[in-house]
Each structure stands twice: as C-alpha cells, then as structure tokens.
Amino acid sequence: MVLFGALMNGLEAFVGGVLGLLFKRHVSDDLGDFLLKGQGLCVVLVAVQGMVAKGGSVAVVTTAVALGSVVGYAIDLDKWVRRLGDWAQARLDRLFSGSERLGNFSEGFVASTLFCCTGAMAILGSISAGIQLDPSTLIAKGVIDLVVCLPLAATMGIGVPFCGVSLVVYEGILSVLASLMGPLLSDAVILQMGVTGSVLLLAVGTNLMGVTNLKVANILPAAFLPIVLVPLAGVVGSIL
C-alpha cells in the first residue's frame, strides 16, 4: 500500500505528541536530546542496510552526490526550506494574534510540522514508499518523530500531536507522485536511487547524533540524478 508509510509516520508523531502531553512533567530537554541521538544510530543502521544493496554502483552514486551537491548548493535548498518555515510561522502568528490559546496551538503545531515534514528523510522515505512500496524508512522516521514530538508537546502544548495530520498529507502526496513515476523508471534506476538516498540518510543520522552538521537539503537533488546517470552510464559502457 503506497500510503501505509505516510499513515504510520503520522500516527507515530501523533502518539509522541499525546505522550508528551501526558508525561510533560517527566520529560526534560536532556532526556529528549539523549533519545534523539539514540535514534540517530538507528537511522545510520537503515542507511547502511540500503547502501549495501546488491548491484549498487559506486560510480553512479558518487557522481550523483557530487553533481547533486553542486545543484543543491547553487539553489541553496536549505535556505528555501528555512524561509518556508519562517513564512508559515509568521502567517500563523498574525492569524492567531490576540488569541493566547490558539497562539499556543499554532506554536507547537508549526514547530513540530516543520521538523517532521521538511527533513530529507521525509522526501527519501516517500520516494521509497511510492516507487519500491517499501515503507520502512517512513516507519523508522516515525519513531524519530515520536521521540521529537514527546518533549515538544511537553513544552509547547496541544498543537504538537496534530503535526501527524500534516505528515500524512505531505508524505502521502509525495508517495503517490513517486508511485506514478515508478512505472516510467527501470529497475536499475530505482536501485541506484535507493542506494543514493541511503547515503543521504547516513548524513541525516550523523546530524541527529551531533557528529556532523551537514545541510542535507542541499544534497537532495542527488537522489533524483540516477534517472539520468544510469541510462548515460549504459550508453558510455556500450561505446567503450
């Protein structure tokens, strides 16, 4: 089921928010940070499993990451993602000005939605769910979202659990679009996209652990470049 991963991710984020509301007195920032770093290790595990896929081409993945980094850096996707978050926060702040209750709701809702929806893992997991019908990345991401939403809800309140709705809509749309694209792609292209995406997941995991501080959004174009690079490699190989 194409939408299964998105539904599970949304549910996990919602549960994390509810648990945060229930146990808000017992969840400290230090505990939330410790749990998040532990989940970073799990993301690294998922990434390594994806990178060792049989048939993965080092040449294609390396070229995709190099070219994708150049494109992403030139566009500065990370900056646009941050601007989108700032715009959403400013709009909701104006919309709910004068209402303390709704203002508190919007603060938690926006903060949790931006964290859960704007990361590279949401995009890569949706691609995997749509093209390969593999929801494992989104489910693993859901555990991270659960851990993050727990302390967020404990400090920001009732708006946090409702980021699960945003997740289902956002990742659901991405998954459906990827599934429509899937029949147009060869098995070799899908494989290399999966391996390249796993390399980016490794960066997400090391970021969560605090080992690196990479702007993974600026490398996201790499996940799509195998669509061009794999056929090109085939042409070059036939000539040589």
N, C-alpha and C positions, 0 to 999 in steps of 0.2 A: 504494500500500500504506500503510495507516494507521500501521503500526508502523515503517516504514522510517526515519523521522526519529529516533525513540527508539533504534532499534538502532544507527544511525550515531553518534549522540551518545555512547552508551555505549561504543562501540568506540573513538572518538576519545579519550575520557577515559582508557580503559584503556591505549591506546598512549602517551599522555602520561605516565602513571604508570610504565610499563615503561621508557620513555626516561629518565625521571628516575632510576630505579634504575641504569640502565646508565651514565649520564654524570654521576652525582652529584658527582663531583669537579670538574666543569667548569661547573656551573650555580650562579651566585651569586644572591643576593636582588635585586641591582641589575639583573641581566640579566632575571630573571623579571618584575620590575616594568616594565622597558622594553618587553618583549614584550607584556605585558598592556595597556599604554597603546596600543600599536600596534593591537591587536585591538579596542580601543575605537573607533578610527577606522572599522574595518570594520563594527562594529555600527551606527554612525551612518549609514554608506552603506546598509545594509539598511533602516534606519528611514526614511531619506529616500525610497528607492525605494517603500516601502509607503505613505508619506504622500501621494505624488503620484498615487495610483491614480485613474483616471478615474471620476468620479461621487461622489467623496468630498465630504461636506457639512461645511463649516466649522462651521455652526451646531450640528449634531448632535455633532460631535467636541468642540467647545468646551464644550457643555452636559454631555456625558458626563464629561469630565475634571473639570469644576467639581463636579458632583454626586458623582462617584466619589471625589474627593479628600475631600469632606466626610464621606462614609460611611466611607471608609478611615481617616481621621483620628479619627473618633469611636470606631471599633472598635479602632484602633491595631494594624493587622495586622502592622506591622513588629515591634512588641513581642512579639506572639504567636509569630511566626516565630523570633525570638531565644530566647524561652522554650522552644520546642520543641527547638532546638539544644542549649540548656543542659541540658534534661531528658535528651536522648539521650546527651550526653556523660557526665552524672553516672551514669546507669544502667550504661553500659558500663564506666566506671571502677570501679564497685562489683563488676560482674560479673567483671571480669578482674583484680581486685586480687590481688596475690600471685603473679601470673604476668607477669614482665617482658616476655617475648616476645609474649604475647597483648596485653598492655597497649600495647606499641608498635604492634601491628597496629591496635588499636581507635582509637588516637590519630590515625593517618593516615587510617584509613577514615572516621571520623566527621568530621574536618576537611574532607576532600575531598568527602564526600557532602553535607554541609551547604552548602558553597559551590556545588556543581553543581546541587543539587536545589531549594534554597529561593529562588532568584532569580526575578524576574519573567519573564525570558526563557524559562525552562523552561515556565512556565504558558502564556505567549502563543504560544510555538512549538508546544506540544502542541495548543492550540486551532486554530492554522492547519493543522497536520498532520491533525487529525481532521475539521475542517469543510471546508477547502479542498483537502485532500490535497496540501498544499504543505509539504514537509519542509525547505525552505531555511533557515528560521530556526533549527531544531534543529541542522542541519548546521553553520551558522555558529557557533552556540553551542558546538558540539562542538570547533571549532578553539580557541575561548577556553578551554574546559575542558582541552584538551590542553596549552595554554600554562601554565595554572594548575597542573595536576597534575604537570607536569615538575619545577618547583622544590619543590613539596610533597613529592613522592616522594623527591627528593634529600635532604630534611631529615627527613622523618617515616617513611620506610621503606615496607615491603611492603604495608601496608594500603591505600595510596592507589589503586593500579590497580583495586582491587575496587569502588571507587565506581561504576565502569561498570555493575555489576550493579544497583545501586540506581537509577541513571539509567534503565535500560531498563524496570524495573518501574514506577517512579514516572511517567515520561513516557508509557509505554505505556498505563497505566490512564487517565491524563488524555486521551490521544489517542482511545482507544476511547469514553470518555464523551462527548467532543466530537463524534465521528462519529455517535453515537446521537442527539445533539441536532440535528445538522445538517439532517436532513430536515424538522424542525419549523420551521426558520427560512427566511425569504425571502432571495433574492439580495441585496436592498438591505440587509438587516440584517447579513448576512455581510460585505458590502463595508465598511460603517461600523465593524463590529467590527475588521476588518483594519486600517483606517486609524487607529482609536483605539489599537489595540495597537501600531502603528508609532510613534505619539507617545510611548508609554511606553518603547519600545525606544530611542528617541533619548535619553531620560533615563538608561537603562542605559549607553549608550555614553559619554555625557559623565561619568557617575560613574566608569566604568573609566579614563577619561583623567585623572581628578582635577580636572576643570573644575567639576563640581557635586558635591554630597553630598546628593542627594535620597533620601528614603525611598520608593522606587518601590513597595514593597509596599503602602504606604498609598494608592496611586493605582490599584491593581489593579481595584477594582470598576468603574472607568470602562470597562474592556474589555467588560463584560457589559451595560452600560446601553443601548447601541443596540437591544437586544432590546425594550426598552420605548419608547425615544425615537423610533425610526424609524416605528412604527405611529402613535404620538402625533402626530408631525410630519405624517403623511399626513392624519390626521383634522382637524388645525388648518388645513392647507392647503386641504382640501375645503370647510371652513366659510367661510374667507376668500375 
